[in-house]
Amino acid sequence: MIIAIPMAGGEFCPHFGRCERFALVEVDEANRDLVGITEEIPPPHEPGVLPPWLRARRVDVVITGGMGPRAQQLFARDGIRVVVGATADTPENLAGAYLDGMLKPGENACDH
């Protein structure tokens, strides 16, 4: 499983569309182990660009603080789960919380 987490300035970026890069966290679901983390710089943000870009990187889950409804629909169409309402933490901790069932969707930080 690959979990994408938006980052800016080396930290979690609460707004999905304004991130500078994505931490792509590969995990072994069965063992709940972190396999590795890579960072990728996304293409310039335009509506509809990021879902296929992340799908091409085999992303299964996106963890973010906020994301607009249209982007969420595009991810759902592609079978990518979106968790909104996450708060600042490291990619390792966010991915671990997700795997442990402790990362619950919260208030969407996106205002559009």
N, C-alpha and C positions, 0 to 999 in steps of 0.2 A: 504494500500500500504506500502511496505517496501523498503526503499532506503538504499543501502550499500555504505559506504564511507570509503576508505582505510585510515588508521591512522598509525603513527609511532611516538614514543616519545610523545604521547599525543596530536599530531597535525596532520592536514591533510597531507597525504603522496601523493605527485604528481605521483609517479610510482606505479601503481596497484600491480604488482607482487612483489614488495619489501616491502609491508606493514607488520607491526607486528600484526595488528588486524583490524577488521572492526567495524565501528560504524554502527549498524543497526537501522535506524530511522523509526519508524512506524508512519504513518500519516493518518489522515482521509481526504481523497481527497475531499469529498463533502464540508466539513467545513474548509478545509485548516488548520487543527489543528494538532499540534504535539501530538501524543498519548504517545510515550515513546521512549527511546533510550537504547539499550543494546550494549555491546561490546563483540565480539567473537574473539578468537585466531584461525586463519585458520591453516589448515594442511601445512606442508612444501610445498613451491612453486615448482611445477613441471608442465610442459605443460599439460593442460587439466584438472587439478585437481580442480581449484577454481570455474569454472562454475557450475558443479553439486553440489559442496559443498554449494554454495550460493543459488542455486535452492532449495535444501533441506531445507533451512531456509526461503523459500517463498519470496525471494527477487524479486522485480519487476523492479527495476532501479539500475544501478551502476553509481555513479558520481566519476570521476577520472581525474587526470591531463593527464595521458597517459596510453595507453594499446596497445599491439601488435595486428596486424590484425587477427591473428588466434584466439586469445582469443575473440575478438569482434565477429567473426563468430560463435564461440561456444555459446556465450551468445545469439546472434540473433536466433540461432537454437532452443534455449530453451525458446524463447519469453521474454528474459530479455533485456530491453532497456539500452544502454550504452551511457553516455554523457562524452566525452573526452574534455580536454582543460580547466577543472576547475582550478581555482587558490585557494591558501590557504585561508581557512575560517573555521569556526566551522561547525560541522555537522548540527546543527540547522539552521544556515544561508544558507548553501548550499541546504538543503532540502526545506527550505522556498522559496528560489529563484527559485528552480525547480517548485514547486507548483504554484508559481505566474507567471510562463512563462518567468522569467527574466534570467534564466540560459541557456545560449546558448552554443552549442558546439563550442569549440575553437581549437587552434592548439594542436595537439597531442604531449604531452611531451615525448612519447616513441620513441626511435630511432631504434627499430627493428621490 
